[in-house]
Amino acid sequence: LGDVYKRQAPQHFTATFRLLPAALRTELGATEAGTDQLMRRSLVDVTEVHDEAGAPIPFSAELVEALIANPWTRRGLVRDWVEALAVIPSEPARGN
């Protein structure tokens, strides 16, 4: 493997999500493409992302797309989004 896989320091970033309606989460979350749409719609901020020179990269649609396109960062986004949903109270029933 040589120089291809150099040991790197652990990396992290912080993501802030918007809570989307349950019906939309159910509709979009059924496919990989739908999950990507959920990430695009629910991400409202990402911090602590830096370029190779160490300069911070500001939140933008391009950053979101880059994070979704990378399998490692996409996996982290989806995992944390699901975990965040697990701690919110159930949505109140409507009607009756």
Secondary structure, DSSP 8 states (H G I E B T S, - for coil): -GGGG--------EEEE----HHHHHHHTTSHHHHHHHHHHHEEEEES-B-TTS-B----HHHHHHHHHSHHHHHHHHHHHHHHHHTS--------
